[in-house]
C-alpha cells in the first residue's frame, strides 16, 4: 500500500489517453472490431450520422492490434508528459483534439475510400511540438529544423517506396499540426526578439 501511495498520476491527459486507448483496444477485441468500425476509426460517411462526428475525435483512440498500440504509446508516454508539464493539461488536451479532428478531416478528403485509426498522428504532433521545448526568444533551434527535414523526407520516401497499411498522410498532417501549433504557442518569443532587435538597430 505504501508503494501505491508513492505512485503519482503525474500526467493526467497523457495517462488517461493511454488508458482509454487500451480499454478501446480490449473492447475492439471483444466486439471483433465492431466498436472500431462504429466509433474508433474515421472514414467518409453522411454528416447526418451522429457517429461521424464522434469518429473525428475517436479514431485516435482505436488500434488494430496490441503491437500497433504499443508502437504509438511508448513514444507518447515518453514525450507527452514532458510537454504536458511545460504547456499544461488543458492546452495538451486541446492540441490532441485539434490534431485528431484535422487528421481525420484531411483523411476523409484525400482518402475517402479507406478508414483511418490509431494515434500515430498524435505521436508526430508531439515529436514536432517537442522540438520547440528548447526554443529561446526569437531563435529557431537547429534540432527543430533537422527534425522537420528528416521527418518530412522519411515520410515522403515511405509513402513512395513502402506498400503497407500505414497512413503516411496521417503522420505528415500530425507533424504539421505539431509544427504549426508549436509556432503559434511560442510566437510571443519571436515577437519579443524582433522588437529587441529593432530597438538595438535604432
C-alpha positions, -999 to 999 in steps of 0.1 A, spaced: 0 0 0 28 24 8 43 17 -27 10 26 -43 8 58 -24 41 68 -39 29 65 -74 18 98 -88 -7 103 -117 18 129 -130 4 135 -165 -34 132 -164 -42 139 -200 -15 116 -215 -21 88 -189 -58 90 -194 -53 90 -232 -32 58 -229 -56 40 -205 -87 49 -226 -70 37 -257 -60 5 -241 -96 0 -230 -107 7 -265 -83 -19 -278 -98 -45 -254 -133 -36 -264 -123 -39 -300 -111 -75 -294 -143 -84 -276 -165 -70 -303 -143 -84 -331 -137 -49 -345 -173 -38 -345 -166 -10 -319 -137 2 -340 -159 5 -371 -186 23 -352 -166 47 -331 -128 44 -333 -119 48 -370 -127 76 -393 -140 73 -429 -163 90 -453 -200 89 -442 -230 111 -442 -229 142 -420 -263 133 -407 -247 104 -389 -241 114 -353 -213 88 -350 -195 106 -379 -186 135 -355 -176 112 -327 -153 93 -351 -135 125 -360 -122 125 -324 -124 88 -316 -102 75 -343 -70 83 -324 -82 60 -296 -86 30 -318 -58 5 -327 -59 -27 -348 -36 -47 -325 -15 -46 -293 16 -40 -314 0 -10 -331 -10 4 -297 25 -2 -281 43 13 -310 23 46 -306 21 48 -268 57 40 -260 66 73 -277 35 92 -264 43 82 -228 79 93 -232 73 127 -249 38 136 -238 44 141 -200 73 165 -207 51 186 -230 21 184 -206 42 197 -178 55 226 -200 22 236 -216 -3 224 -191 -30 198 -192 -58 219 -207 -37 230 -236 -23 195 -242 -59 181 -244 -68 209 -268 -38 201 -290 -47 164 -291 -83 171 -300 -74 196 -327 -49 172 -342 -74 144 -342 -101 165 -360 -76 178 -385 -60 145 -394 -95 129 -396 -109 156 -418 -79 156 -442 -80 118 -444 -117 118 -454 -110 145 -481 -79 127 -496 -87 91 -489 -125 88 -488 -125 51 -496 -103 40 -466 -106 40 -429 -80 56 -405 -74 46 -369 -46 50 -344 -27 76 -325 3 80 -349 -8 115 -359 -7 124 -323 28 109 -320 42 130 -347 24 161 -334 41 156 -301 75 150 -317 74 182 -337 59 201 -308 87 188 -286 113 204 -309 101 238 -295 110 229 -259 145 244 -262 132 275 -281 148 307 -269 134 341 -277 134 345 -314 159 317 -320 149 287 -341 166 256 -327 187 236 -352 170 205 -337 136 218 -349 149 223 -385 166 189 -386 135 172 -371 112 187 -397 136 179 -426 142 143 -416 106 137 -407 92 150 -440 118 133 -461 113 100 -443 75 101 -447 76 111 -483 101 83 -490 80 58 -471 48 68 -489 65 62 -523 85 31 -515 65 12 -489 35 -9 -497 18 -12 -463 -13 -2 -444 4 27 -426 -10 61 -434 20 84 -440 -5 112 -447 -17 110 -410 19 112 -399 26 142 -421 -6 160 -410 1 152 -374 37 166 -377 24 197 -395 -1 202 -366 28 200 -341 50 224 -361 22 250 -367 6 248 -332 41 249 -316 48 281 -336 15 297 -326 21 288 -289 56 302 -289 50 332 -313 54 357 -285 90 347 -281 97 355 -317 79 389 -314 99 397 -283 132 391 -301 121 410 -332 112 440 -310 145 439 -292 165 437 -324 146 467 -339 153 487 -307 191 479 -309 192 490 -346 176 523 -338 
